[in-house]
Amino acid sequence: MKLSLLSVSILLSTTIGLTGCNDEQQTMSNAVHGLHLQSAKQFSSAAEILDDDIASLCRHYSEEQLLTTRTAWQNTMSAWMQLQGREKGSEEALALSWQIQFWPDKKDTTGRKLKQLLKQDKMWTASDVSEESIAVQGMGAIEWFLYEQPTQLQEAKGCNLANGIGDRIAQSGQQLEEAWQDNPWQQMTPQLALSEYLGH
Protein backbone atom coordinates (compact mmCIF):
# COMPACT_ATOMS: atom_id res chain seq x y z
CA MET A 1 0.00 0.00 0.00
CA LYS A 2 1.30 3.45 -0.87
CA LEU A 3 2.19 5.77 1.97
CA SER A 4 -0.72 8.06 2.80
CA LEU A 5 -0.56 11.79 2.21
CA LEU A 6 -0.67 12.32 5.98
CA SER A 7 2.22 9.94 6.74
CA VAL A 8 4.35 11.43 3.96
CA SER A 9 3.63 14.97 5.17
CA ILE A 10 4.45 14.07 8.78
CA LEU A 11 7.69 12.36 7.74
CA LEU A 12 8.81 15.25 5.58
CA SER A 13 7.85 17.98 8.04
CA THR A 14 9.56 16.13 10.90
CA THR A 15 12.70 15.65 8.81
CA ILE A 16 12.76 19.29 7.80
CA GLY A 17 12.12 20.37 11.38
CA LEU A 18 15.29 18.65 12.48
CA THR A 19 17.40 20.72 10.08
CA GLY A 20 17.89 24.42 9.47
CA CYS A 21 15.92 26.38 6.92
CA ASN A 22 19.02 26.66 4.73
CA ASP A 23 18.98 22.91 4.31
CA GLU A 24 15.26 22.65 3.57
CA GLN A 25 15.66 22.05 -0.17
CA GLN A 26 18.25 19.30 0.32
CA THR A 27 16.30 17.72 3.18
CA MET A 28 13.00 17.57 1.28
CA SER A 29 14.70 16.14 -1.79
CA ASN A 30 16.55 13.51 0.24
CA ALA A 31 13.42 12.53 2.17
CA VAL A 32 11.37 12.02 -0.99
CA HIS A 33 14.21 10.12 -2.63
CA GLY A 34 14.73 8.03 0.51
CA LEU A 35 11.11 6.84 0.43
CA HIS A 36 11.54 5.57 -3.12
CA LEU A 37 14.90 3.96 -2.48
CA GLN A 38 13.57 2.16 0.60
CA SER A 39 10.59 0.87 -1.38
CA ALA A 40 12.86 -0.32 -4.19
CA LYS A 41 15.08 -2.18 -1.71
CA GLN A 42 12.02 -3.84 -0.16
CA PHE A 43 10.80 -4.96 -3.58
CA SER A 44 14.23 -6.26 -4.57
CA SER A 45 14.52 -8.27 -1.35
CA ALA A 46 11.00 -9.69 -1.70
CA ALA A 47 11.67 -10.60 -5.35
CA GLU A 48 14.76 -12.58 -4.33
CA ILE A 49 12.73 -14.54 -1.77
CA LEU A 50 10.02 -15.20 -4.36
CA ASP A 51 12.62 -16.44 -6.83
CA ASP A 52 14.06 -18.82 -4.23
CA ASP A 53 10.61 -20.10 -3.27
CA ILE A 54 9.70 -20.80 -6.90
CA ALA A 55 12.88 -22.86 -7.22
CA SER A 56 12.06 -24.74 -4.00
CA LEU A 57 8.52 -25.44 -5.18
CA CYS A 58 9.82 -26.87 -8.43
CA ARG A 59 12.37 -29.06 -6.65
CA HIS A 60 9.83 -30.53 -4.23
CA TYR A 61 6.23 -29.73 -5.14
CA SER A 62 3.77 -29.78 -2.24
CA GLU A 63 0.66 -27.90 -1.21
CA GLU A 64 2.57 -26.45 1.73
CA GLN A 65 5.34 -25.11 -0.49
CA LEU A 66 2.76 -23.80 -2.95
CA LEU A 67 1.17 -21.78 -0.12
CA THR A 68 4.60 -20.54 0.95
CA THR A 69 5.35 -19.40 -2.59
CA ARG A 70 1.97 -17.72 -2.92
CA THR A 71 2.72 -15.81 0.29
CA ALA A 72 6.07 -14.76 -1.18
CA TRP A 73 4.26 -13.57 -4.31
CA GLN A 74 1.80 -11.56 -2.20
CA ASN A 75 4.65 -9.99 -0.22
CA THR A 76 6.47 -9.06 -3.42
CA MET A 77 3.30 -7.61 -4.89
CA SER A 78 2.69 -5.62 -1.71
CA ALA A 79 6.22 -4.21 -1.93
CA TRP A 80 5.66 -3.34 -5.58
CA MET A 81 2.43 -1.46 -4.78
CA GLN A 82 4.50 1.25 -3.09
CA LEU A 83 6.06 2.06 -6.47
CA GLN A 84 3.41 0.88 -8.91
CA GLY A 85 1.80 3.61 -10.98
CA ARG A 86 4.63 6.12 -10.53
CA GLU A 87 4.87 8.54 -13.43
CA LYS A 88 7.62 10.79 -12.10
CA GLY A 89 11.10 10.23 -10.75
CA SER A 90 13.95 8.07 -11.99
CA GLU A 91 13.54 7.48 -15.73
CA GLU A 92 15.43 4.19 -15.46
CA ALA A 93 13.11 3.01 -12.69
CA LEU A 94 9.96 4.08 -14.52
CA ALA A 95 11.10 2.16 -17.59
CA LEU A 96 11.05 -1.07 -15.56
CA SER A 97 7.39 -0.77 -14.54
CA TRP A 98 5.81 -2.65 -17.44
CA GLN A 99 8.19 -5.60 -17.27
CA ILE A 100 7.55 -5.94 -13.52
CA GLN A 101 3.78 -5.70 -13.86
CA PHE A 102 1.97 -5.94 -17.19
CA TRP A 103 -1.41 -4.54 -16.18
CA PRO A 104 -4.25 -4.28 -16.96
CA ASP A 105 -4.35 -7.48 -18.97
CA LYS A 106 -7.98 -7.54 -20.09
CA LYS A 107 -7.34 -9.91 -23.00
CA ASP A 108 -5.32 -12.45 -20.99
CA THR A 109 -2.25 -11.72 -23.08
CA THR A 110 -0.07 -13.15 -20.32
CA GLY A 111 -1.88 -16.49 -20.21
CA ARG A 112 -1.95 -16.88 -23.98
CA LYS A 113 1.73 -16.09 -24.40
CA LEU A 114 2.77 -18.36 -21.53
CA LYS A 115 0.91 -21.26 -23.16
CA GLN A 116 2.83 -20.59 -26.38
CA LEU A 117 6.16 -20.54 -24.54
CA LEU A 118 5.36 -23.79 -22.74
CA LYS A 119 5.25 -25.51 -26.12
CA GLN A 120 8.91 -24.68 -26.70
CA ASP A 121 11.53 -27.20 -25.69
CA LYS A 122 14.18 -25.01 -24.10
CA MET A 123 15.88 -24.21 -20.83
CA TRP A 124 14.62 -20.75 -19.92
CA THR A 125 16.96 -18.19 -18.38
CA ALA A 126 16.30 -14.62 -17.25
CA SER A 127 18.04 -13.50 -20.43
CA ASP A 128 15.72 -15.63 -22.59
CA VAL A 129 12.66 -14.29 -20.80
CA SER A 130 13.89 -10.70 -21.26
CA GLU A 131 13.69 -11.19 -25.02
CA GLU A 132 10.02 -12.20 -24.88
CA SER A 133 6.93 -10.02 -24.48
CA ILE A 134 6.83 -7.90 -21.31
CA ALA A 135 3.56 -9.73 -20.57
CA VAL A 136 5.54 -12.81 -19.50
CA GLN A 137 8.40 -11.12 -17.65
CA GLY A 138 6.80 -10.11 -14.37
CA MET A 139 4.44 -10.60 -11.50
CA GLY A 140 1.40 -11.42 -13.63
CA ALA A 141 3.19 -14.35 -15.23
CA ILE A 142 4.09 -15.89 -11.85
CA GLU A 143 0.55 -15.23 -10.65
CA TRP A 144 -0.70 -17.30 -13.61
CA PHE A 145 1.45 -20.25 -12.54
CA LEU A 146 0.70 -20.02 -8.82
CA TYR A 147 -3.05 -19.38 -8.97
CA GLU A 148 -4.39 -20.40 -12.38
CA GLN A 149 -2.08 -23.22 -13.46
CA PRO A 150 -0.23 -24.61 -10.41
CA THR A 151 -0.16 -28.08 -11.98
CA GLN A 152 2.30 -26.67 -14.52
CA LEU A 153 4.77 -26.42 -11.63
CA GLN A 154 4.75 -30.19 -11.35
CA GLU A 155 6.05 -30.48 -14.90
CA ALA A 156 9.60 -29.91 -16.15
CA LYS A 157 8.59 -27.43 -18.85
CA GLY A 158 6.43 -25.40 -16.48
CA CYS A 159 9.14 -25.25 -13.85
CA ASN A 160 11.73 -24.36 -16.43
CA LEU A 161 9.75 -21.35 -17.56
CA ALA A 162 8.62 -20.31 -14.07
CA ASN A 163 12.22 -20.40 -12.83
CA GLY A 164 13.32 -18.23 -15.75
CA ILE A 165 10.57 -15.72 -14.99
CA GLY A 166 11.40 -15.76 -11.27
CA ASP A 167 15.03 -15.01 -12.13
CA ARG A 168 13.87 -12.19 -14.41
CA ILE A 169 11.76 -10.63 -11.64
CA ALA A 170 14.71 -10.82 -9.23
CA GLN A 171 16.89 -9.23 -11.91
CA SER A 172 14.34 -6.46 -12.40
CA GLY A 173 14.30 -5.90 -8.64
CA GLN A 174 18.06 -5.42 -8.62
CA GLN A 175 17.83 -3.04 -11.57
CA LEU A 176 15.06 -1.11 -9.81
CA GLU A 177 17.16 -0.69 -6.68
CA GLU A 178 20.13 0.44 -8.76
CA ALA A 179 17.96 2.91 -10.68
CA TRP A 180 16.87 4.60 -7.44
CA GLN A 181 20.42 5.08 -6.14
CA ASP A 182 20.55 8.53 -7.74
CA ASN A 183 18.24 11.28 -6.51
CA PRO A 184 16.28 12.72 -9.48
CA TRP A 185 14.95 15.56 -7.29
CA GLN A 186 18.35 16.81 -6.11
CA GLN A 187 18.00 20.30 -7.60
CA MET A 188 14.28 20.84 -6.98
CA THR A 189 12.68 23.19 -4.48
CA PRO A 190 11.02 21.47 -1.49
CA GLN A 191 7.55 22.25 -2.84
CA LEU A 192 8.33 20.82 -6.27
CA ALA A 193 9.95 17.69 -4.81
CA LEU A 194 6.88 17.04 -2.66
CA SER A 195 4.47 17.67 -5.54
CA GLU A 196 6.53 15.28 -7.70
CA TYR A 197 6.10 12.56 -5.08
CA LEU A 198 2.42 13.17 -4.39
CA GLY A 199 1.60 13.68 -8.06
CA HIS A 200 2.82 10.15 -8.91
Salt bridges, closest charged atoms under 4 A:
none
